[in-house]
Amino acid sequence: MIKKIGLALGGGFVRGAAHVGVLKVLEENGIKPQMIAGTSAGSIVASLYAAGWTVAELEEMILKLRPHMFLDEFAAVENFFFMTTKIFFDLLHLPYPFRSPLGIMRGIKLERFVRSKLGQNKFETAHIDLAVTTVDIVSGTKVIFVSRHNKTRLRSIKNQVFISGVPVWEAVRASTAVPGIFEPKRIGGYLLVDGGLRENVPAQVLKAMGAHTVIAVDLGNDGEETKEPRDVLDVLGQTIDIIGSDTLELVLDGNADVRIRPLLKGVGAWDFNKIPYMIEQGELATRELLPDILRVCGRR
């Protein structure tokens, strides 16, 4: 029997560049997943790969990434003003006459970037099965975007919501909405944020979609036991890691056949200048586990 391989790409801000190194080594060794799932930064790489982008094209695009492509500088100042003003109104028990932002940035540039790369691609037209995970910030429910075919297959799973018929870029924009940084994305009655709050490495959905073997890429390992956050982005990133750490271990233990953990020591949430290093670390971590990967994929 030919094993159906699933690849789960985890979140981690700009650390998602390491996913390209993983894909590069997998393809060099003849391993091409039949399905892929992504959370947050992993959802960007997963959706582009599923749309037919080559690893070389992904690498070229990622090496060109810069912070200004995602940061809404002027809108951030405006949002911060309204957020702090709201605090004073609340302290004085006064009605607040303006809309209170739900994040420092509206995510306008982030949305523009994602949409420019994915266009109007649908999950149904992906070259391989694709899943993108998010969380409804109101109820805490895990909301997963898939094709109509997979939604029918997955509808019996409880405590999760599966949505189809949505352009891929919308799902990715929702999955990359880091709480506190980017405003949530409203889709189908749900107010959606980064899927890392519930499952930072989406291995579980791949098993449910029929994968025989799941390769999971966890970007939470930087080679250090503990570290003090350097800025608010580090605080938010580590908060998400802490919230989901216990759940992640259980999910990966039960659903991942191989867990790739690139050593991203000293890499901050927005260290765009270290992207080449991250890609290299993704390659190194995958090469080290290559015997195990080939074995679980039935190649040895």
Salt bridges, closest charged atoms under 4 A:
GLU27 OE2 - LYS32 NZ 3.18
GLU28 OE1 - ARG287 NH2 3.11
GLU59 OE1 - LYS24 NZ 3.05
GLU60 OE2 - LYS64 NZ 3.51
GLU73 OE1 - LYS109 NZ 3.05
GLU78 OE2 - ARG106 NH2 2.58
ASP90 OD2 - LYS86 NZ 2.84
GLU111 OE1 - ARG173 NE 3.46
GLU111 OE1 - LYS185 NZ 3.33
GLU124 OE2 - ARG148 NH1 3.48
GLU183 OE1 - ARG99 NH2 2.33
GLU199 OE1 - LYS142 NZ 2.55
ASP218 OD2 - ARG259 NH2 2.71
ASP218 OD2 - ARG261 NE 3.36
ASP222 OD2 - LYS227 NZ 3.43
ASP234 OD2 - ARG230 NE 3.29
GLU249 OE2 - ARG259 NH2 2.97
ASP257 OD2 - LYS207 NZ 3.35
ASP271 OD2 - ARG230 NH2 3.42
ASP271 OD2 - LYS274 NZ 3.77
GLU283 OE2 - LYS24 NZ 3.26
GLU283 OE1 - ARG287 NH2 3.42
ASP292 OD1 - ARG295 NH2 3.66
